[in-house]
Amino acid sequence: MTARTGEALLRKADAAQLRERRFAARKRMNRIALTLSLLAMAFGVFWLLWILFETVRLGIGGLSLSLFTQMTPPPNEAGGLANALWGSFLMVLLATFIATPIGIMAGVYLAEYDVRGWLGQLTRFVNDILLSAPSIVIGLFVYALVVARFKSFSGWAGIMALALIVVPVVIRTTENMLMLIPSALREAAYALGAPKWKVITSITLRAARAGVVTGVLLAVARIAGETAPLLFTALNNQFWTSSLTEPMASLPVTIFKFAMSPYENWQQLAWAGVFLITVAVLGLNILARVLTRNKL
């Protein structure tokens, strides 16, 4: 009896030691994983801070009143980015105005009307392709569809290209936000006799509007810095123009053109443009975070 008790105590002691060794091994692996994660984070943050530092250092020196009031200049002459700022603002605004209703309605259809149908599955598949397609491919598509056919670069072509980038982002965000709304809200509205369109507009979209607005803002932040699609569609214009049937200047294309040049004044304007577009995109992302945190 005493022998069996001793053997049981030894087995328990061995099991306890085994558990301690496993626990120590897990702690070592946890420290290694945590260290690698922190190093990866530090690596990314280092380059991000360096980029922001260089953008502020080189861009803030080019800020002046003439930057917002004068047109893009010839080499080695004074000027600003007024026409590029106006062109970017106009094209981004109209692209968002056109694409947002389309994206929201498509997202509502996928989340409320055709969750598992073949048309919904096909729409999601095509939307995923558009969402991951390089922007230069969209620019080439609009070039072949509009620019080559009408034999002219134009602001409308740039708006179409930017709108095609906005649509899949808004569709995905709207669908995901609506899918997060509890079904009990819909069922309660149906139990009171509300029609489906009323439930969608007054219940589900109202509950998900913070997420939907966030998706729209993130889409705007994405197209604000797109250069490739505008190179093939709106091209550029050294002068002020409000006609959307003509080539139109934009801030990303002007930055690309000036940054590649050997002229010092163009390079300074390019860095000033980089600073402006960075501040704008950062502001949109902060606003999106605030809307996500504080539900409307």
N, C-alpha and C positions, 0 to 999 in steps of 0.2 A: 504494500500500500504506500509506504514511504517512498519506494523507488518510483512508482508510477507518478506520485505527486511531484517528485523532483524532476522527472522527465517532462511533465506538463509545464512546470515552471521554466525549464530550459527552453522548451518550444516557444513559450510566450516571450521569453527574453530575446530569442532569435528573431521572432516576428517583429518585436518592437524595434530591434536594431535595423531590420530590413526596412521598416517604415521610416525610420529616421534617415537612413541612407537615401531612400527615394525622395523624401521631403527635401533633403539637402541638394539632391540633383535637380529637383524642380526649381529650387531657389536659385541655383547657379544658372539654369537655363532662362529663368525669368530675368535675372540681372543682365545676362548677355543680350536677350531680346530687347530689354528696355534700353540698354546702352546703344545698340544698333539703331533703334528707333529714334533716340535722341540725336545721334550723329546724323542720321538722314534728315531729320527736321532742321538741325543746325546748318547742314549743307544747303538745303533749299532756302532757308531764311537768309543765309549769308549772301547768296546771289541776288535774292529779291531786294535786300537792303542796299546792296551795291548798285543795282540798277536804279532804284529810287534815288539814291544819293547822287549818282551821275546825272540823272534826269533833272533833279532840282538844281544841282550845281551849274550845269550847262544851260538849262532852259530858263531859269528865273532871270538870268542876265539879259535875255532877249525880250523880256516883257516891257512894253511901253504902249503909249496911247496909239502910236502909229501902227502897231501890230494889229489893232482892231479897226482902224479907219482907212488904211491904204491898201492898194492892190499888191499882188506879188510882183516884185521888181525885176528888171533885167540884172545881169551879173554886175556886182560891184556898185550897185546903186541902192539908195534907201527905199524902203517899202514895208509892206506888212502882209497879213494873211486874211484880209477882210473878205475877199472873194472866195477863198477856200473855206473859211469858217461859215459863210453864208451857204455855200453849196452843200457842205456836209450837213448843216442843220436842216436845210430844206429836204434833202434826199432821205435822211434818217427819219425826219418827221413824217413825210408822206409814205415811206415804206412801212413804218409802224402803224400809221393810220389805215393803210390798206390791208396789212397782213394780220393785225390783231383781231378784227372781227372774224376773219376766216379761220384763224387758229382756235379761237374760243368756241365757235360753233362746231368745228370739227371735233374738238375735245369733248364738248357736251354730247355730241352724237355717239362717240366711242364709249363714254362713261355711262350714259343714260339710256341709249336706244339700242345699241348693237354691241353688247359686251362680249358675246361669244360667237356672233355670226361670221359668215365667210367674208362679207364686205368689210366688217370691222377688222378682222385679222389681216386682210389685204391692205387696208388703210394703214394699220400699224406697221406692217412690213415696209411699205413705201415710205412712211414717215421716218422710220429708223434709218433707211438708206439716205434720205435727204439730211437727216440730222448728223450723220457721220460723213457726208460727202465733203470733200475739200472745196473751199469757197471758189477756188480758181476754176473748178469744173462747172460750177453754177455760172460763173462769169462767162466761160466759153459757150455754155448752152444759150444764154441770153444773147451773146454776140451772134451766134449762128441764127437764132430765131428772130432777132430784132435788128441789130446793127447791120449785119450783112444783107438782110432783105431790104431795108430802107436806105442802105449805103450812107449812113451817118451815125456818129456817136451822139448820144443825147442823155439828158438828165432822166428821162423816162426809162431808158434802158437800165441806168444805174439803180433807179428806184425798184424796178422789177427784180433785179438781181438781189438787192438787199431784202426785199420782201420775201423772196424764196428762202432766205436764210432765217428770217424771223418766224415764218409759219410753223416749221416743225418743232421749234423750241416752245412756242406757245401751245401747240397741240399737246405735246408731251406733258407740259406743266399743268395745263387745265385738266387733262384726263386724270393725272395722278392726284391732284388736289380733290377732284370730285369723288374719286374712288375712296378717299379717306373719310368722307362724310358718312356718319353712321346711317344704316338703313332705317333705323327707328325714326329718324327725322322725316324721311320720305313717307314711311307707313303712317305716321301720325297725321301728316298733311292729307294723304289719300283717305284716311278714315274720316276726316272732316269734309270730304267731298271736293277737294281742290283738284282741278285738272292737272295733267302732267306738266304742261308748259308753265303753269303757275307755280308748281312745286319747284321746277328747275330755276325759274327766275327769282322767286321770292325766298326759297329755302336753301337749296344746295349751292347755287352760285353765290348767294349772299354769305353763306357760311364759309365758302372757299375763296372769297374775293382777295384776301390777303395773299394767299399763295399764287393766285392767277396774276395779280398785279406784280408780284415778285418775278414771275416768269417773264412777263412783258419787259420789265426793267432789265433783267439779265439779257434778254434778246437784244434790247437797244444797246446795252453795253458791248455786246459782241459785234454788232454791225458798225458801231461807231469807229472802230479801228480797222475795218476791212479795207485792204488795198487791192488785192488781186481782182475781185469782180468788177471794181470800178475802172481798173486799167483797160478792161475789155469792153466797157459799156459807156460810161460817162467820159472817159479819158481825162482831159484837163482843159483849163481855159485860163489864160493869164488875166482876163478882164472880168469885171462884174457882169453877171447875167442872171436874170430871173426866168428866162425862157427855157422850159424843160425840153424843147425840141432841138437844142443846141448842145455841144459839148459843155460840160460844167466842171468847174474846179471843186476839189474836195480836199479836206485836210490830210487824210492818209496818203493820197497820191502826191500831193505837194511835198509832204515830208519825204516820201520815197525819192522824188525827183531832186529835191534840194540836198538831201543827205548824200546822194551819190555824186554831187557836183564838186569841183575843186574850188569853188568860190566861197570866201569866208562869210560874206553876208547871207548867202543862201544857207550855209551850214548853221549859222546862228538862228535863222528863222526856222529851220528844221527842228532844232532843239527846243525852241520856244513852242512850236506846234506839238512836239512830243510831250512837253510839260502840260499843255492845255488838255490834250486828249487823255493823258494819264489821270489828271485831276478829275475830268469828267467821268471817266470809267470808274474811278475809285469812289466818287460821289454816288453814282448809280448803285454800285455794289453795297455801299453802306446803307443807302436808302432801302434796298431790298432786304438787308439784314434786319433793319428796324421794323419794316412791315411784317417780316416773318415772326419776329419776337413779340411784337405788340399786335395781337390780332385785331383787325378792324371790326 
